[in-house]
Amino acid sequence: MASNRHLGRIVALQSLYEYEFRHTPETPVDLAEVVERNMERYKDDIDDTEFVDLLVRGVIEQMLTLDEKLQPLAPDWPLAQVARIDRNILRIGLYELLYRSDDVPPRVAINEAVELAKSFGSDNSSKFINGVLGTAYRTLVEDPTHGDTSEV
């Protein structure tokens, strides 16, 4: 099941990356079509396709909130300047920490994000992702009164 979900996160990352790269108000992209096309390659290996759909839709629906919560966690790096792949890995990791904790333990969410960064990011991506999500866990999950006190 774990490798199945890891593969699901890879498909989610690919889909979110493509969506962010291609989607504009002038040329909207059908997110469901992107996910379906990316899942087609792994249809025999991913049993829990609902997990992928929930992850992608959840990140897209909460993107503004996720970005608002991420920015203060890495103040030296404006989110717009963070590599697109790293930004989407951070969004997936933070989404799982904040909204999927009943299904995904925090350690798993952070570890999976770090593994995605090792596979798809630059040489320093995994350390950056680990640091930001570790801070997110400490400040937004363990001690939600620290920092941003808005509703999660």
N, C-alpha and C positions, 0 to 999 in steps of 0.2 A: 504493500500500500504506500509506503514512504516514497519509493522510487516512482511510483505512479503519480503521486502528488508533485514530486520534484519535476517530472516531465511536464505536468500540468502547469507548473509555475513558469517553466521555460516557454511554453506556448503562450501563456498570459503575457509574459515579458515581450515576446516577439510581437504580439498583437498590440499591446500598448505602445510600443516603440513605433510601429508602423502607423498607428492611428495618430500619434502626436506628430510624426514626421509629415504625414500626408493631409491631415484634416485641417481645413480652414473654413471660415464662414462662406467664402465664395465657392469652394469645392468640398462640400461635406463628404465624409467617408462613412459608409455603412459599417458600424462596428461589428454587428453580428456576422456580416459577410467576411470581414477580416478574420474573426475568430474561427469561423467555420472552415475557411480556407487553410488556416494554420493548423487546425486540428486534423484536417484530412490526412496529413502526412503521418500522424501518430494514432490514427483511429484504432489500430489493433493493439496499441500499447496503453492507452488511457481509458480506463473503465469509468472513472468519475469525471465525466465531461461537465457535469453540473458545477463541480468545484471550480473549473476553469472559467465558466460563464459567470459565476458569482464573483470570483476574484476580479475579472476584467470589468464587469459592470459596476462592482462596488468601488473600484479605484476611480473609474470615470465619474461616477455619481458624487464621490467625495473628494475629487481632485483639488478643488479650491481650498477646502478645509485641510486636507493633507499638506498642501503646499504652504499654507499659513502656519501650520504646526512645525513643518520641517525647517523653514527659514531661520527661526531663532536658534535652532539646534546647531547650525553651522554658519554663524554670523559672518565669518570671513569669506564665505562662498555664496554669493547671490545665486538663488536657485536657477535663474535663467542662464547662469554661466556654468553650472554643473553639467557635465556631459549628459546628453539625452538618455543614454542607457543607464547611467548611475541614478539619474533623477527618477526614472521609472522603477528601478530596483528599490530605491528608497520609498517610493509610493506604495509598492506592493508590501514591503516589510512593515511600514507604518500602518497600512490598512489592516494587515493581519494582527498587529499588536493591539490596535484600538477597537476593531470591529469584529474580529474572528477569534477572540481569545477563548471562547467556549469550545471551539473546534481545533484551534492551533495553539499549543503552548508557546509562551513568549520566546523561550530558548530556541524552539524549532523555527519560529518566524525569523528571528535574527540570523540563525545559522543558515537557513535556506537563502536568505538575501545575500549573505556573505559568499555562499557557494555560487550563486548567480553572478556576483561581481567577479569572482575568480575566473569563471568561465567566459564572461562576456565583456567585462570592463577592462580598464587599463591596469598597469602593474600595481598602482596604489589604491585602486577602487575598493578592494575588499577591506582594507584598513579604514578607509573613509566611511564606508557603509557600516562597518562594525561600530565605529565610534559614534556616528550619528544615531544609529538605532539603539545602541546601548544607552546613550543619553536620553533618547525618547522613552525608553522603557523606564529608566529611573525617574524621570520628571513627569511623564504623562500617564504612566501605568501604575508604578509602585507608589508614587507620591503625586497624585493629580492636583493637589493644591499648590505645588511648586510650579512657578511659571504661569502658563496660560490656564485660567480657571474657567474658561468657557465650556459649555456642555460638549461632551465627546460623542 
